[in-house]
Amino acid sequence: MMTRKRVYGLTARLYDILDLPFELGRYRPLRAHLFSGLSGHILDAGVGTGRNMEFYPQECSVTGIDLSPSMLDRAAKRRARLGLRVELLEMDVCRTTFPDNHFDAVVATFLFCVLDENQQLPALKELSRLCKPDGEIRIIEYAYSRNPVRRLVMRLWAPWVRAIYGAAFDRETERYVPGAGLRLVERRFLYQDIIKLLILKTQA
Ligand SMILES: C[S@@+](CC[C@H](N)C(=O)[O-])C[C@H]1O[C@@H](n2cnc3c(N)ncnc32)[C@H](O)[C@@H]1O
């Protein structure tokens, strides 16, 4: 099986084009919503091509990490185009080199659906370590719809999504939240019943 780094090495060039219908039709309003009320130093984990950049709050400083140098190259181009100062670093979200409590908030959009089931807990533990105790970890993810027709369509899409993005719709990130020393503060759907927002905080 291809590693995620290799998948995104191949996909990077086409990522923004392949994703464009979903970006315009679904993701943009969700990205704007994701950053509302955040301040200070934010980590964008799995920054990809930097699709979130337009929505970073002006007064915040942001660090973006990603496993894939090819995706980071694209993100650097977007950063230049938008005239932003964003730190971009090649790192695995399960093993970063940042000190404890380094960030005021953490966001991850469509990262956990790309991580394998056995990476969910290590990734959450690492984000828990990096986020200040009063900070929030905000995650936007896909889930399988409960509507039979929508679910069937998603099942038909799944092999393509797996091949192009190394992603799956059936990750159960919430299951690992307590084990990572986190608590689920909020869970709600932002688009139909297929794109959800999870807000996590460290356990008091
Ligand atoms: C589906 S893309 C989402 C990108 C971006 N967050 C967005 O909303 O468009 C997933 C990204 O996660 C990155 N990724 C996959 N595994 C990773 C890991 N273990 N650590 C850091 N980034 C990872 C991929 O390289 C890819 O850029």
The ligand as an SDF file (V2000), in Angstrom:
LIG
                    3D

 27 29  0  0  0  0  0  0  0  0999 V2000
   -7.4560   15.7630    2.7040 C   0  0  0  0  0  0  0  0  0  0  0  0
   -6.0170   16.7440    2.9070 S   0  0  0  0  0  0  0  0  0  0  0  0
   -6.7060   18.1510    3.7830 C   0  0  0  0  0  0  0  0  0  0  0  0
   -5.8320   19.3690    3.6240 C   0  0  0  0  0  0  0  0  0  0  0  0
   -6.3790   20.6590    4.2440 C   0  0  0  0  0  0  0  0  0  0  0  0
   -6.4380   20.5760    5.6870 N   0  0  0  0  0  0  0  0  0  0  0  0
   -7.7340   21.0240    3.6940 C   0  0  0  0  0  0  0  0  0  0  0  0
   -8.6690   21.2590    4.4700 O   0  0  0  0  0  0  0  0  0  0  0  0
   -7.8570   21.1180    2.4440 O   0  0  0  0  0  0  0  0  0  0  0  0
   -5.1430   15.8920    4.1850 C   0  0  0  0  0  0  0  0  0  0  0  0
   -3.7490   16.4290    4.4230 C   0  0  0  0  0  0  0  0  0  0  0  0
   -3.2070   15.7590    5.5800 O   0  0  0  0  0  0  0  0  0  0  0  0
   -1.8450   15.4760    5.3260 C   0  0  0  0  0  0  0  0  0  0  0  0
   -1.4130   14.3680    6.2020 N   0  0  0  0  0  0  0  0  0  0  0  0
   -1.6920   13.0470    6.0670 C   0  0  0  0  0  0  0  0  0  0  0  0
   -1.1380   12.3540    7.0760 N   0  0  0  0  0  0  0  0  0  0  0  0
   -0.5050   13.2550    7.8590 C   0  0  0  0  0  0  0  0  0  0  0  0
    0.2640   13.1570    9.0520 C   0  0  0  0  0  0  0  0  0  0  0  0
    0.4710   11.9680    9.6370 N   0  0  0  0  0  0  0  0  0  0  0  0
    0.7810   14.2890    9.5910 N   0  0  0  0  0  0  0  0  0  0  0  0
    0.5670   15.5000    8.9890 C   0  0  0  0  0  0  0  0  0  0  0  0
   -0.1510   15.6570    7.8620 N   0  0  0  0  0  0  0  0  0  0  0  0
   -0.6720   14.5510    7.3030 C   0  0  0  0  0  0  0  0  0  0  0  0
   -1.7780   15.1480    3.8400 C   0  0  0  0  0  0  0  0  0  0  0  0
   -0.4750   15.2560    3.3420 O   0  0  0  0  0  0  0  0  0  0  0  0
   -2.7640   16.1760    3.2860 C   0  0  0  0  0  0  0  0  0  0  0  0
   -2.1050   17.3670    2.9450 O   0  0  0  0  0  0  0  0  0  0  0  0
  1  2  1  0
  2  3  1  0
  2 10  1  0
  3  4  1  0
  4  5  1  0
  5  6  1  0
  5  7  1  0
  7  8  2  0
  7  9  1  0
 10 11  1  0
 11 12  1  0
 11 26  1  0
 12 13  1  0
 13 14  1  0
 13 24  1  0
 14 15  1  0
 14 23  1  0
 15 16  2  0
 16 17  1  0
 17 18  1  0
 17 23  2  0
 18 19  1  0
 18 20  2  0
 20 21  1  0
 21 22  2  0
 22 23  1  0
 24 25  1  0
 24 26  1  0
 26 27  1  0
M  CHG  2   2   1   9  -1
M  END
$$$$
